[in-house]
Amino acid sequence: MKTIPKHMLRRCLLLVVGLVIMAFGVAFSIKAGLGTSPISSLPYVLSLLPLHLTVGTATIAMHVTLIILQILLLRRRYDPFQLAQLPVALVFGSLTDFSVWALQGINVSAYPARWLLCIIGILLVGVGVSFEVTANVVTLAGEGMVLAVCKVFPVPFGNAKIGFDVTLVVIASVLSLLFLGGLYGVREGTVAAAFCVGLVARQVNRPMRRFAQRVLD
């Protein structure tokens, strides 16, 4: 029986740490009440509908749907290894529910305090994304969907990512307006996250690359 190389175990551990950080980032954004990041906006709205779904369960359901869409889109070009997105989705969804539970005692009403929580959420999601990218084990389903679109259509990754995020926000907004009678999960914090999460991740990527060279390989 082959043993898993130590460098792969370290990479998997780094991925899990990144998922924990991202999950708490999502939870802080939810507690802020100023809108979640685009990738979390749809699961959050789904959790508010009378479907008896938690945010984590809705996140898992969305990721499973994205995995199926990747398979349908790529067909024979689909890499079976990307099915590893499924256990990652299960872990991330569970961690999201745990993070929301862990922060349930935090309640703020003042607008500046809500922005503080929102900024903490953005920073944590950005750092978590950097950990995930540095781990380089498997892409999350959202990023996998964007990459699948780029393989099938001649669309630059940046444009496809923007289109994907906008699509999620539009769907979340429509569902919220139709079934909740207002706009929930999509607010100014969503716009801030759309612009800033990537900036934070890029800044953290610099020291993380040095870390990867010393520890992961």
Legacy VTK file of the C-alpha trace (Angstrom):
# vtk DataFile Version 3.0
C-alpha trace
ASCII
DATASET POLYDATA
POINTS 217 float
0.000 0.000 0.000
1.457 3.311 -1.063
1.870 6.024 1.548
0.840 9.600 0.835
3.934 11.789 0.305
4.642 14.172 3.158
4.566 17.207 0.881
1.036 16.263 -0.248
-0.092 15.884 3.364
1.298 19.336 4.105
-0.524 20.748 1.100
-3.804 19.137 2.186
-3.318 20.543 5.687
-2.723 23.998 4.217
-5.913 23.634 2.156
-7.928 22.719 5.251
-6.506 25.716 7.122
-7.510 27.902 4.187
-11.025 26.480 4.232
-11.316 27.220 7.959
-10.192 30.811 7.421
-12.583 31.289 4.484
-15.478 29.793 6.440
-14.975 32.263 9.273
-14.718 35.038 6.694
-18.125 34.064 5.342
-19.533 33.938 8.879
-18.213 37.420 9.704
-19.749 38.763 6.485
-23.096 37.238 7.428
-22.938 38.742 10.922
-22.150 42.157 9.429
-25.419 42.147 7.491
-23.985 44.248 4.677
-23.968 41.539 2.054
-21.764 38.499 1.596
-19.135 37.872 -1.061
-20.523 37.007 -4.517
-19.730 33.287 -4.175
-21.619 33.127 -0.848
-24.551 35.335 -1.809
-26.643 32.548 -3.360
-26.163 30.006 -0.519
-27.007 32.707 2.019
-30.248 33.634 0.249
-31.159 29.957 -0.109
-30.682 29.552 3.645
-33.270 32.297 4.223
-35.907 30.588 2.078
-38.329 28.093 3.674
-36.213 25.173 2.474
-34.787 24.337 5.899
-31.235 24.700 4.614
-28.333 26.065 6.612
-25.787 28.274 4.875
-23.343 25.375 4.894
-25.852 22.915 3.446
-26.816 25.406 0.745
-23.110 25.918 -0.003
-22.626 22.168 -0.434
-25.698 21.969 -2.696
-24.401 24.809 -4.868
-20.945 23.230 -5.150
-22.441 19.852 -6.107
-24.491 21.595 -8.793
-21.373 23.329 -10.108
-19.499 20.017 -10.232
-22.317 18.467 -12.270
-22.317 21.465 -14.607
-18.564 21.087 -15.107
-19.022 17.445 -16.081
-21.834 18.291 -18.509
-19.831 21.147 -19.991
-16.491 19.371 -20.407
-17.772 15.820 -21.043
-14.780 13.718 -22.149
-12.393 16.512 -21.263
-13.442 16.431 -17.632
-10.583 15.389 -15.363
-11.904 12.784 -12.865
-9.439 14.115 -10.284
-11.602 17.224 -10.056
-14.218 15.074 -8.318
-12.060 15.827 -5.285
-14.012 19.098 -5.274
-16.849 17.126 -3.683
-15.170 16.250 -0.351
-13.722 19.750 -0.262
-17.251 21.138 -0.648
-18.505 18.910 2.173
-15.716 20.090 4.468
-16.181 23.755 3.539
-19.940 23.626 4.013
-19.575 21.982 7.414
-16.945 24.513 8.461
-19.214 27.351 7.347
-22.034 26.123 9.575
-19.591 25.713 12.459
-18.266 29.248 11.946
-21.771 30.734 11.883
-22.537 28.851 15.101
-19.273 29.989 16.722
-20.043 33.656 15.975
-23.715 33.548 16.961
-23.008 35.601 20.080
-21.739 38.560 18.037
-24.494 41.098 17.433
-23.872 44.634 16.209
-26.280 47.281 15.018
-24.159 50.408 14.516
-23.242 50.883 10.878
-19.487 51.451 11.508
-19.337 48.280 13.623
-21.059 46.331 10.877
-18.469 47.590 8.412
-15.737 46.437 10.788
-17.156 42.913 10.728
-17.509 43.126 6.952
-13.854 44.148 6.560
-12.752 41.299 8.839
-14.787 38.932 6.658
-13.195 40.252 3.464
-9.690 39.943 4.914
-10.295 36.392 6.106
-11.784 35.247 2.800
-8.850 36.798 0.930
-6.304 35.101 3.191
-8.173 31.801 2.901
-8.165 32.020 -0.886
-4.397 32.595 -0.815
-3.940 29.492 1.343
-6.086 27.475 -1.062
-4.135 28.669 -4.107
-0.791 28.025 -2.415
-1.863 24.507 -1.388
-2.479 23.728 -5.072
-4.318 20.488 -4.317
-7.683 20.937 -6.027
-9.734 23.931 -7.112
-12.979 24.753 -5.374
-16.107 24.145 -7.435
-16.632 27.847 -8.179
-13.168 28.301 -9.624
-13.478 24.926 -11.349
-16.630 26.108 -13.078
-14.878 29.237 -14.324
-11.958 27.171 -15.641
-14.394 24.816 -17.379
-16.061 27.744 -19.139
-12.650 28.995 -20.265
-11.811 25.570 -21.719
-15.005 25.418 -23.760
-15.353 29.052 -24.790
-12.641 31.535 -25.850
-13.100 33.698 -22.762
-10.241 35.080 -20.616
-10.262 33.796 -17.039
-10.755 37.286 -15.578
-13.814 37.967 -17.712
-15.280 34.535 -16.999
-14.754 35.043 -13.254
-16.536 38.394 -13.350
-19.397 36.884 -15.355
-19.668 33.981 -12.921
-19.769 36.261 -9.865
-22.317 38.575 -11.480
-24.495 35.573 -12.378
-24.515 34.350 -8.776
-25.335 37.825 -7.456
-28.154 38.283 -9.989
-29.689 34.896 -9.142
-29.416 35.631 -5.415
-30.979 39.070 -5.889
-33.876 37.747 -7.959
-34.642 34.963 -5.477
-34.417 37.414 -2.599
-36.769 39.929 -4.205
-39.254 37.274 -5.303
-39.461 35.169 -2.154
-38.212 37.386 0.666
-39.758 40.683 -0.385
-36.463 42.559 -0.253
-32.772 42.446 -1.043
-30.871 40.209 1.358
-27.287 38.988 1.147
-26.454 41.470 -1.622
-25.501 44.944 -0.470
-22.552 47.308 -0.387
-20.473 44.662 1.353
-20.908 42.403 -1.674
-19.447 45.082 -3.929
-16.563 45.643 -1.511
-15.859 41.897 -1.380
-15.961 41.598 -5.168
-13.203 44.219 -5.469
-11.138 43.572 -2.345
-10.964 39.804 -1.794
-8.754 39.361 -4.846
-6.537 42.279 -3.793
-6.059 40.784 -0.331
-5.297 37.351 -1.799
-2.670 38.809 -4.142
-0.930 40.611 -1.280
-0.866 37.472 0.860
0.317 35.358 -2.084
3.766 36.968 -1.983
4.833 35.660 1.451
2.841 32.481 0.866
4.936 31.673 -2.211
8.104 31.925 -0.132
6.480 29.746 2.512
5.550 27.151 -0.109
9.100 26.990 -1.443
10.514 26.329 2.027
7.899 24.059 3.539
5.665 22.412 0.948
8.157 21.080 -1.596
LINES 1 218
217 0 1 2 3 4 5 6 7 8 9 10 11 12 13 14 15 16 17 18 19 20 21 22 23 24 25 26 27 28 29 30 31 32 33 34 35 36 37 38 39 40 41 42 43 44 45 46 47 48 49 50 51 52 53 54 55 56 57 58 59 60 61 62 63 64 65 66 67 68 69 70 71 72 73 74 75 76 77 78 79 80 81 82 83 84 85 86 87 88 89 90 91 92 93 94 95 96 97 98 99 100 101 102 103 104 105 106 107 108 109 110 111 112 113 114 115 116 117 118 119 120 121 122 123 124 125 126 127 128 129 130 131 132 133 134 135 136 137 138 139 140 141 142 143 144 145 146 147 148 149 150 151 152 153 154 155 156 157 158 159 160 161 162 163 164 165 166 167 168 169 170 171 172 173 174 175 176 177 178 179 180 181 182 183 184 185 186 187 188 189 190 191 192 193 194 195 196 197 198 199 200 201 202 203 204 205 206 207 208 209 210 211 212 213 214 215 216
